[in-house]
Amino acid sequence: MGGFFGSISVKDCVNDLFYGTDYNSHLGTRRAGLVTFDPVNGFNRSIHSLERNYFRSKFEDELEHFSGNQGLGVISDTDPQPIIVNSHLGRYAVVTVAKINNIREIAANLLAERMHFSELSANNINQTELVALLINMGHNFVEGINNVYRKIQGSCSMLVLTEDGIIAARDFLGRTPIVIGHKDGAYAATSETAAFPNLGYEVLRDVGPGEIVKLRADGIEVMQKPFSRCQICSFLWVYYGFPASDYEGINVEAMRERNGELMGEEDPTEADCVCGVPDSGVGMAIGYSLGSKIPYKRAVLKYTPTWPRSFTPGNQSRRNLVAKMKLIPNRAILNGKRVVFCDDSIVRGTQLRDNVRMFFDYGAREVHARISCPPLVYGCPFIQFTSSKSDLELITRQVIKDFEGDASKNLEKYSTTDSPEYKKMVEEIGRRLGLTTVRFAKLEKLIESIGLPKERVCTHCFDGTSYMK
C-alpha cells in the first residue's frame, strides 16, 4: 500500500518529517524517500531501498543535509518517490499512495502527445511521475489534480510540496486516508494518525474524499471541497492500520476488539484459550475472549527484534520463510489445549496451514481459526493489499474452481454470508488448512464494528461491490 507524512512549520521541520515518516513504515517494504524545501537551498531529495533495511537506518545519517520548514516523506510499496518537477506550475515535489490500473494506457496517450517519462524503475513506468505529468496538464494545481482523478482507474492520494506550502489531495472516493494534525506553529498531513502523538500534534480533521487543501505554517486553505461519495477501504481496519491510528475518527484497535467481541458472542465453540496471531490478530483475539468468555493466552509470540512483517515481499518462498521464522510457539500453553487462533485474513492460506501444523506439533489438541474479515473472494483493484498477481492465487477461488470447474462461477453465491455455497466453501478451506474448525467474520458484523454506513466503506474484496469510478 504505502503511506506518507508531510510537515510545514514556522521552524525547521526535519525532525518531525523524519520521525513522522518512520511511523508509516508498517505500510510498505520497498522504498522510502524524503524531500525538503527552503528558499536558500531549494529542494533536497533522497530515496533508498527498504528491502534489506529499515527506514531509520537508511536516512538517519543524512538528516544533517536536509533543511527547511516544509517537507514530505513517503514509504512506498511501488516506485521510487518523491518526484521533483519543474513545470509551468512552478517547481514542486509529489508523493503518492496509489494503484493505477490503466497506467499503460495513460502513458501511451501521453507519449502520443510528445510527453516523456524519465523515472523508469526496472523498465516500468513510475506511477508518481505519471501523476505529476497529469497534474502539469492543468492550468493550476486544482485543475491538474482533478485531471488525475478523471484519468486514472484505481485510486490515488497525494501530497504536493510547493514553494508556498503543502497540498494534500485525497483519492476521489477516499479509499486511502489523509489526516491533518496541528501543533503550535506547525501543521502535518499523514496516512497514519499514530505518527502524531509523540511529535506533539493533535488530530485536527480528516481530508475528505476528493478534497484538496493547502497547508501553510499559519493555517489551512480549502482549495476544493470534499465529494459526497466515500469508499474508504475496510481492510485498513482489518489489517493495514496501526492499532493506535484513527480513520474517519474510528480507532483501529477499538474496531478490532469490537469485531472480535461480536464474533465471540455468537460462537458456541468450546475451547481452553484464545490467542491472536501477531500483530493484527491480537486486537480481535482480545475482543473474542471478552465475547466468548474464553481466557486470552499468548500461545504464539512474534520475535520482534529482527523480523519484519512478511505480507508484502514479492518472493513467495521468502515470504513463507519469514512468516515461519518470526512466530515462536509456546509449548507450555499449547500442549493438550483446545485453542482458538484469531487472524486478520486468509489469502492463499500457505502461512496459516504451516502455523496450524506447528500448533499441533507443539501439542495443541484442537486448533480453531477465527478470521476477522469475510472470505476474500475478489482481488483488490484499488489498493493491492496482497502481492497476488491473480485472483486464482486466492484460496477461495481455488476452492470455487474445484467445485464449479470455473473459478469465476457463482461468486455472488459464494460471497453471500451463510448461503449453502458459502458454508461449503468455508468448510473446505478449513479442511485444506488442517483446522478443527474455521469461521470468518460476517460482512454485516464487520461493517457494524467499523461503525460507518455500508455505502461509505469499500468491501469489494469480500462481495465484489464498489463504486468503480
N, C-alpha and C positions, 0 to 999 in steps of 0.2 A: 504494500500500500504506500507507505511513506508519510512523513509529517514535516512541518516546518515551524519556524519561530522568527518573528520579526520584532525589532525593538527600535524605538525612537525616543530620545531623551534630551533634556537640556544639558546633560553631562555626557561623558564618554559612555558608550553602550556596550563595549566589547565584552565585559564580564557577563552581563545579562544575556547577551547574544550567545556566548559560548555555552553557558550552563543551561539556558533555556532550550537551545537546540539539542543538547545532550539528553534532556528529559523527553525527547521524541524518539530516542534510539530504539525502543521496542517496536517501532512501526516499520523498520526496514533494515536490511542487512547488506546492501550492495555498495552504495556510495554516499558520501556526505560532502557538503560544501558550505562555505561561509563567504559573505561579501559585505564590505562596509563602504561607507561614503563619508568623506569630509571635504570641505571646499578647497583645501590646500592640496591634498594628495589624490583627490578624485576617488575612483572605485578601486578597491583592492579585493581580489578573489583568491580562494584556494579550494581545491577539490581533491578528495582522497578516496581510495577504495576502502571499504569496511569488511571485505570478505575474509580477512585474516586478523583484523584488529578492531578495537572499539574506537568510538568517536573521539573520546578524550585523548587517548594515546596518540592519535593521528594529528590533532590540532593544537595540543597544549603548548608545544614548543614554538608554535608560530604566532601565538597571540600578541606578542610584543610588536609584531609587524603590522597589526591591524590598528586602525584609529578611526575615530568619527563618532558622531552622536546618533547614527542610524545604520541599521544593517539587517541582513537576512541570513538565516541558516536553514539547511534542509537535510533531512535524512531520506534518501531516495532508494526505492526498490526498482527503479527503471534506469534512467540515463544520467550522465554527469550533469550536475547543476551546481550553482546558478549559471544562467546565461547572461552575458553583458552585451547590450545592444546600443548602437549609435544610429539614431533614425531621425526622421522629421519631427518626432515627438520629443526629441532630446535624448540624452544618454541615460540608460536605466538598466537595472538588473531584474531578473524574474526567476522565481522558483514555482514549481507546480506540484500538486498531488493530483495525478491524472491517469486515466486509462482511455486512450483514444483508439477506438476500434477501426475507424476509417482513415487511419494516418497515411496509408499509401495512396489512397485516392486523393486526399487533400494535397499531399506532396506533389503528386503528378500534375494537379491543376496549377499549383504554384510554380513548378518548373516550366510549365507551358506558358506562364506569364513572365518568363525570364527571371524569376527569382532563383536564389541558390541556397544550398544548405552547406554549412561548413563544419558543424559539430557532429560528425558521424561517430558512432560508437559501435565497434565491431561490425562496421559496414551497415549499421541500422540507422534510421532517421532518429534524431534526438527529438522527442516529442515536446520538450520545453522550448527548443529552438523553433519548432513548428508553431507553437503557441505565440512566440514573440513575433514571428512573421505575420501571423493573422492579426495580432494587435496593431502592427505597423500599417496595416491596410486601412485603419480608421483615421479620421481627421483629428481625433483626440483619444485619450485612453478609454473613456466610457464606450465610445463607438467601436474601438478596436477590441475591447473585451467582449462586447456583445457580438462582434463578428466571430470570436472564438465559440461562444455559446451556440450561435446559429450553425456553424460549420461542423462541429465535432459530433460524433456519435460515441457515447460513453459518459465520461464525467471529467470535470476539471475545476479545481480550486487553485487560486494563485495568490502570491504576494509579489508586488512590483515595487522595487526600490528606485525612487526618482530623486533628483536633486532637491525636491521640495516636499519630501515626505514619503510614506509607505502606503501604497494602495493595496487593500485587501479585497479580493473578489471571490465569493463562494460559488461553487458549482450551481448551475441554474436550477437544479432540483434539490440542492442541498445534500447531496449524497455523502459528502465528506464535510466535517465541521471546521469552522474558524471561530475562535472565541477571542474577544478583546479583553485585555486586562489593563489596569491603571494603578499607578502609584504616584506619589508627589513628583511632578516634573517629568513623567515618562508614561508612554503607552506601549503595549505589546499586543501582537496577534499571533495565535498559535493553534495547532491542531489539538493539543492536549492541555487542559487546564491544570494538570498535575505539574506543569512547568512553572506555575505562578507562585505558590505559597512561599517557597524558600528564597525567592528573589524579591519578595515583598509586594507582589502585585495582588490586587483584589479583582475577582472576575467582575467585569462591567456588563457585558452582554454578548450574546451570540450574533455573528453576522448572519443575516437571513439568506434564504435561497435566492441566488441571482443578485444579491445586494452588492454594491460597490461602495466602499468607504475609503477615505484618505486619512491616515493618522499623521498628526504633527505633534510635536512635544507639548503644545498648548491646547490640543483638542482634536475632535473628530469631525470631518466633513462627510455628509452622506451625498455621494455622487449619483447613486441610483438606488431607489427604494427596493425592498425585497419583493420577490414574486410571491404569489399566493400559494402555489403548489409546493409541496415538500415531499421528498422521498429519501430521508436520511437512512443510511444503511443500518439494519438491525444487528448486523454482525459486529458492529463497533462495540456494543454492549456484551455480546456473547463471547467474543474472543479478543479483538484487537485492542480495546481500550485498557489503559492502565487503571487499576482499581480506584485510585483517588480522583480520576477525571470525571467531569460532567459534560454531557452533550444535551443541548436543549434544556439545561437545568436539571437533568436527570443523572444521578451518580451511577457509575459503572458497578461498583461493589454492591451498593444497595439494590440495584436491579438484579444482580446475580443471586443475591440472597433471597429476594422475593421470588424469583423464578424457581429456585431450589425448594423453598418452603411450599409453594403451590404444588409442586410435583410430589414432595414428601407427604403432604396431607392426603393425596389421592392414592398413594401407592400402598397396597396391603402387604408388600414383601416383608418377610421376617428376616432380620439379619443381626449380627453382633456388633457391627460398627460401620460407619460411613467414612470414606476418605476421598478427598479431592485430588485429582491428578494435577500436580503443579504445572503452571501457576493459575491458569484461567479456570480450572475446575474447582478451586478452593472455595471461592465465594458461594458457588452453587451448593457445594457439599455442606457448608455451614448452615445454609438455609434448609437443605434437605433434612439434615439432622434435627433441626428445630421442628420441621413439619411432621416428620415421621416418628419423633421421639426415640430415634436410634442414636447412640453416642457417637460423636465425631472423634476419630483417631487418625494420626498421621502414619498410615501403614506403608506409605511410599513417600520418599523425600527427594527433592531436587538438590543436586550438588551445585550450589550457586557460585562458588569462587571462580570456576573456569569455563563452565559450559554455557554457551549462548543458546537462544531459542532455536529450534530445529525446523520450524514450519516452512521457512521460505528458501533455504538453499536449493539451487536448481538441480543438483545431482541427487537422485533418489537414494542411492546406496549410502551417500554421506548423510543424508537426512535421517535415514533409518539408524545408522550407527550413532549419530549424535543423540537421537531420541532415546536410544537404549542406554548410552553411557551416562546421561545426565540424571537418570532416575535410579534411586537406590532403594530396594525393598527392605522393609523391616520385618524379619522373620518372627521376632518376638510378638508382634501384633498380628501378623498374618496367620501364623500356624494354628490350624484347627478351627479357623473362624469363617463365618459367613460374612462376606464383605461387599458393601455397595460402593462402587467407584464412580465418582461424578467427573465427567469430562465435558469439554466445550462442544465438540462436534466429532463426527466421523466422516472423513473424506474418502481416502482409499481403504482405510481400515488396517493398513500394514502395521503402524505403530501400536495400535490398540491390541491387535492379535498377538504381537510379541509381548506386550505387557501382560496380557491375560495368561499366557503360557508361563511367564515369570512368576506371577502371583500364585498360580497353582504349584509351581516348582518349590515355592517357599512356604508351602503348607496350607494355603487357603482351601477351605472345604467347599465353598461356593463363591463364585465371582459374578456379581450383578453389575451391569453398566447402566448408568442413568445419564443421558445426554441432554445438555442444556438448550438445545435447539431442535427443531424438527429435522427429519432426514434431508440431506442435500440432494435434491433430485435434478436441479438445474444448475448449470455453470453460471458464474457471475460475469456479466458483460460490462460491469460498471466500475468495480474496484479491484477485481482479481485477487481475492483474499487467499486463494490457493495457487500453487505453482502448476496445477493440472493444465495440460495442453489440450485436453479433450474431455468432453462430458463422459466419455466411456471410461475414464480413469476413476470416476466416482463409483463406490461400491454399490450404490443404489442402481445405477444404470447397468452395471454388470449383472446384478440380480434380475432386473427387468428384462434384459436381453435373454437371459437363460429361461425365464418364464414365458416370454412372449415371442422370442425369435427376432425381436426388433427392440433395440434399446430406447427407442423414442415412442413406443406404442403405449397408449393409455396412461400417459404421465399424469393427467389430471386425477385419475382414479388413485394412482399410487401416492400422490401427494395430498390426498384428502384424509384428514385425521380419522382413524378407526374404520375406514372403508375395508371391505374384505381384502382388496388388493394391498392396501397399506399394511394390514395386520400380517398378511402372508409374507410381504417383503421384509418387515421388521423381524419376524421370526427367523427367516432365512439368514439375515445379516447376523443375528445372534449365533446361529448355528455355525456359520463360516468363521466367526471370530472366536469360537470355543467358549462362549459365555454361558453361564447358567441361565440368565435372562438379560434382555436389553429393553429399555424403554427410552423413548425420545420425548422431549417437552412438546406439548401440543402447541400448535401455532397460536391458538386463541389465548393460551396461558402466557406464551412468550410476549404477545402484544400487551396483555394485561400487566405483566411485570414491568415492561418498559413504561407504560403509562401514557403513551401517545395514541391518538386515533389511528386505526389501521391504515387509513388512506394517506397518512403522513410518514409512514415507515416503509422502506423497501424490503419486501420479503421474497424477492424474485427467486432466490436460490432454493427456497422451500416450496413455493407454489406457482412459480412462473408468472406472477403478476407484478407489473410495474409500469409506470409511465416510461415509455422508451425515449421520449424527446420532449 
